[in-house]
């Protein structure tokens, strides 16, 4: 039986409602902000004792974005266990403002392409959809995109909340959308394709390659293990490879996955 509850992730600080339903040794949450996801009761106990120091708002917003994105794309609840959360939390990060702006353009372009109409009023979950910390931050990005001539929309903030209506792309916005779909604009990270759990490659990547790339060109280097944390692997890998500034491939072991990733990048 469902019951109204405060979302353990976004805590409904910026609106939206949440319900939970027992699901074995876990609970199935339906949150207007985060979407649908499942959390084991052991992890819920951990989350209940975390404050803004041990689970700061930017990391909560990053997890809310991950859950919302997974639900919107796959309509499958993301399942969270304590071991997964412990691995995820140190690396949790929000998209950069420029990445959030791209998420807005992609969302509008996808929506308008599907319906043939401007996107109608965006719900309270939109800031989580694009990866902002708050609705205010999402609205500021919308304003910037309108000022730069990429987006048209009615943006408002009132006592009843925040809303965006009749969102569409201008011709330059559509050109940017098509370029993004083709992967012509690179993100601030590289993607590594290689055999995992190798006693030589893993420490080489962790202790030498990643720090050197970060130091010299200020780019993070991620691989499938990082991408797979956010949902269905193949779709997310395609996105990461498309958006990467470069792809680094090691074919020492003739790993079929690395060949596939190299081919996708090419």
C-alpha positions as CSV (number, residue, x, y, z in Angstrom):
1,X,0.0,0.0,0.0
2,X,1.4,3.4,-1.0
3,X,2.0,6.1,1.5
4,X,3.0,9.8,1.2
5,X,6.6,10.3,2.3
6,X,9.4,12.8,1.9
7,X,11.8,11.7,-0.9
8,X,15.0,10.3,0.6
9,X,17.0,11.9,-2.2
10,X,15.6,15.4,-3.1
11,X,13.7,15.6,0.1
12,X,11.1,17.6,-1.9
13,X,12.8,20.8,-0.9
14,X,11.7,22.4,-4.2
15,X,8.2,21.0,-4.4
16,X,6.7,17.8,-5.8
17,X,5.2,14.9,-3.9
18,X,6.5,11.4,-3.2
19,X,5.0,8.1,-2.2
20,X,6.6,4.8,-1.3
21,X,5.3,1.2,-1.7
22,X,6.9,-1.9,0.0
23,X,8.9,-4.0,-2.5
24,X,10.5,-7.0,-0.8
25,X,13.3,-5.8,1.4
26,X,13.2,-2.4,-0.2
27,X,10.7,0.3,-1.0
28,X,9.6,1.6,-4.4
29,X,9.5,5.4,-4.5
30,X,7.5,7.5,-6.9
31,X,8.7,11.1,-6.7
32,X,7.5,13.9,-8.9
33,X,11.1,15.3,-8.9
34,X,13.3,12.2,-9.1
35,X,11.0,9.8,-10.9
36,X,10.6,6.2,-9.8
37,X,13.4,4.3,-8.0
38,X,13.9,1.5,-5.5
39,X,16.0,1.8,-2.3
40,X,16.8,-1.1,0.0
41,X,15.8,-0.5,3.6
42,X,19.4,-0.8,4.7
43,X,20.4,2.1,2.5
44,X,17.3,4.1,3.6
45,X,18.7,3.7,7.2
46,X,22.0,5.1,6.0
47,X,20.4,8.0,4.2
48,X,18.2,8.9,7.2
49,X,21.4,9.7,9.2
50,X,23.1,11.8,6.6
51,X,23.0,15.6,6.8
52,X,24.2,18.4,4.5
53,X,27.7,17.6,5.6
54,X,27.8,13.9,4.8
55,X,25.4,14.1,1.9
56,X,25.7,17.7,0.6
57,X,23.0,19.3,-1.6
58,X,25.1,19.2,-4.8
59,X,25.6,15.5,-4.5
60,X,21.9,15.0,-3.6
61,X,21.0,17.0,-6.7
62,X,23.4,14.9,-8.8
63,X,21.8,11.7,-7.6
64,X,18.3,13.2,-8.2
65,X,19.4,14.0,-11.8
66,X,20.8,10.5,-12.3
67,X,17.5,8.9,-11.1
68,X,15.3,11.3,-13.2
69,X,17.4,10.8,-16.3
70,X,17.2,7.0,-15.9
71,X,13.5,7.0,-15.4
72,X,12.8,9.4,-18.3
73,X,14.9,7.4,-20.7
74,X,14.1,3.9,-19.8
75,X,10.9,4.0,-17.7
76,X,12.5,1.5,-15.3
77,X,13.1,2.2,-11.6
78,X,16.7,2.5,-10.7
79,X,17.6,0.1,-7.9
80,X,19.9,1.4,-5.2
81,X,21.8,-0.7,-2.6
82,X,24.2,0.4,0.1
83,X,27.3,-0.9,-1.7
84,X,26.3,0.9,-4.9
85,X,25.7,4.1,-3.0
86,X,29.1,3.9,-1.2
87,X,30.8,3.6,-4.6
88,X,28.8,6.4,-6.2
89,X,28.8,9.1,-3.6
90,X,32.5,10.1,-3.8
91,X,32.3,10.5,-7.6
92,X,28.8,12.1,-7.7
93,X,28.8,15.4,-9.6
94,X,26.3,17.6,-11.4
95,X,26.6,18.5,-15.0
96,X,28.5,21.7,-15.5
97,X,26.3,24.8,-16.4
98,X,27.3,24.4,-20.1
99,X,26.3,20.7,-20.0
100,X,23.0,21.7,-18.3
101,X,22.4,24.2,-21.1
102,X,23.0,21.4,-23.7
103,X,20.6,19.2,-21.7
104,X,17.9,21.9,-22.1
105,X,18.5,22.2,-25.9
106,X,18.4,18.4,-26.2
107,X,15.2,18.1,-24.2
108,X,13.4,20.8,-26.1
109,X,14.6,19.4,-29.4
110,X,13.6,15.9,-28.6
111,X,10.2,17.0,-27.3
112,X,9.3,19.2,-30.2
113,X,10.6,16.6,-32.7
114,X,8.3,14.0,-31.2
115,X,5.1,16.1,-30.8
116,X,5.6,18.8,-33.5
117,X,4.5,21.4,-31.0
118,X,6.4,23.7,-28.5
119,X,7.0,22.0,-25.2
120,X,4.1,22.8,-22.8
121,X,4.5,23.8,-19.2
122,X,7.5,22.1,-17.7
123,X,6.7,20.4,-14.4
124,X,8.6,20.8,-11.0
125,X,11.0,18.0,-12.0
126,X,12.6,20.0,-14.8
127,X,15.6,21.2,-12.7
128,X,16.4,17.5,-11.9
129,X,15.9,16.6,-15.6
130,X,18.7,19.0,-16.8
131,X,20.9,18.6,-13.7
132,X,20.6,21.9,-11.9
133,X,20.7,22.3,-8.1
134,X,17.5,24.3,-7.9
135,X,14.6,25.5,-10.0
136,X,16.1,29.0,-9.8
137,X,19.3,27.8,-11.3
138,X,17.4,26.1,-14.2
139,X,15.5,29.3,-14.9
140,X,18.7,31.3,-15.0
141,X,20.0,29.0,-17.7
142,X,16.8,29.2,-19.6
143,X,17.1,33.0,-19.5
144,X,20.7,32.8,-20.8
145,X,19.6,30.5,-23.7
146,X,16.8,32.9,-24.6
147,X,19.2,35.9,-24.5
148,X,21.7,34.1,-26.8
149,X,18.9,33.4,-29.3
150,X,18.9,29.6,-29.1
151,X,15.6,29.1,-27.3
152,X,12.2,30.8,-27.1
153,X,10.0,30.2,-24.1
154,X,7.8,31.9,-21.5
155,X,9.6,31.8,-18.2
156,X,8.0,32.9,-14.9
157,X,8.5,32.7,-11.2
158,X,5.6,33.2,-8.8
159,X,4.4,32.4,-5.3
160,X,3.0,29.2,-6.8
161,X,6.4,28.1,-8.1
162,X,8.5,28.2,-11.2
163,X,7.3,27.3,-14.7
164,X,8.4,27.4,-18.3
165,X,5.9,27.3,-21.1
166,X,5.9,27.1,-25.0
167,X,9.6,26.2,-25.1
168,X,11.0,25.9,-28.6
169,X,14.3,26.2,-30.4
170,X,15.2,29.0,-32.8
171,X,16.9,28.2,-36.1
172,X,20.3,28.6,-34.5
173,X,19.0,26.5,-31.7
174,X,18.0,23.7,-34.1
175,X,21.4,23.9,-35.7
176,X,23.0,23.5,-32.3
177,X,20.7,20.6,-31.5
178,X,21.6,18.8,-34.7
179,X,25.3,19.4,-34.1
180,X,24.9,18.0,-30.6
181,X,23.1,14.9,-31.9
182,X,26.0,14.3,-34.3
183,X,28.5,14.7,-31.5
184,X,30.2,17.8,-33.0
185,X,30.5,19.5,-29.6
186,X,32.9,17.8,-27.2
187,X,32.5,17.7,-23.4
188,X,35.3,18.4,-20.9
189,X,36.2,14.7,-20.5
190,X,37.8,11.8,-22.3
191,X,36.6,8.2,-22.5
192,X,38.8,5.2,-22.0
193,X,38.2,1.8,-23.6
194,X,40.2,-1.1,-22.3
195,X,40.1,-4.5,-20.5
196,X,39.0,-4.0,-16.9
197,X,40.5,-5.6,-13.7
198,X,43.9,-6.0,-15.3
199,X,46.7,-5.9,-12.7
200,X,48.8,-3.7,-15.0
201,X,46.3,-1.5,-16.8
202,X,44.1,-0.6,-13.9
203,X,46.9,1.0,-11.7
204,X,48.5,2.5,-14.8
205,X,45.2,4.2,-15.7
206,X,44.4,5.2,-12.1
207,X,47.8,6.3,-10.9
208,X,49.4,7.8,-14.0
209,X,47.2,8.3,-17.1
210,X,44.2,9.9,-15.3
211,X,46.2,12.3,-13.1
212,X,48.4,13.3,-16.1
213,X,45.4,14.1,-18.3
214,X,43.8,16.1,-15.5
215,X,47.0,18.0,-14.8
216,X,47.9,18.9,-18.3
217,X,44.6,19.5,-20.1
218,X,42.1,19.7,-17.2
219,X,40.0,16.9,-18.5
220,X,38.6,13.9,-16.5
221,X,39.1,10.5,-18.0
222,X,36.1,8.1,-17.5
223,X,35.4,4.6,-18.7
224,X,32.5,2.2,-18.9
225,X,32.6,1.5,-15.2
226,X,31.8,5.2,-14.6
227,X,29.2,5.4,-17.3
228,X,27.4,2.2,-16.2
229,X,26.6,3.7,-12.8
230,X,23.9,5.9,-14.4
231,X,21.6,3.3,-16.1
232,X,21.5,1.0,-19.1
233,X,25.0,0.5,-20.3
234,X,24.8,0.6,-24.0
235,X,22.8,3.8,-24.4
236,X,24.9,5.6,-21.8
237,X,28.1,4.5,-23.4
238,X,27.0,5.8,-26.8
239,X,26.2,9.2,-25.1
240,X,29.6,9.3,-23.3
241,X,31.5,8.4,-26.4
242,X,29.5,11.0,-28.5
243,X,30.2,13.7,-26.0
244,X,33.8,12.9,-25.1
245,X,36.6,15.3,-26.2
246,X,38.7,12.2,-27.1
247,X,38.6,8.5,-26.8
248,X,41.6,6.5,-25.5
249,X,41.6,2.9,-26.5
250,X,43.9,0.1,-25.4
251,X,43.8,-3.0,-27.6
252,X,46.6,-5.0,-25.9
253,X,44.2,-7.8,-25.0
254,X,42.1,-7.7,-28.1
255,X,39.1,-6.9,-25.9
256,X,35.9,-7.0,-28.0
257,X,34.3,-4.3,-25.9
258,X,37.2,-2.0,-26.5
259,X,37.0,-2.6,-30.2
260,X,33.3,-1.8,-30.2
261,X,33.9,1.4,-28.3
262,X,36.7,2.4,-30.7
263,X,34.4,1.7,-33.7
264,X,31.6,3.7,-32.1
265,X,34.0,6.6,-31.6
266,X,35.2,6.4,-35.2
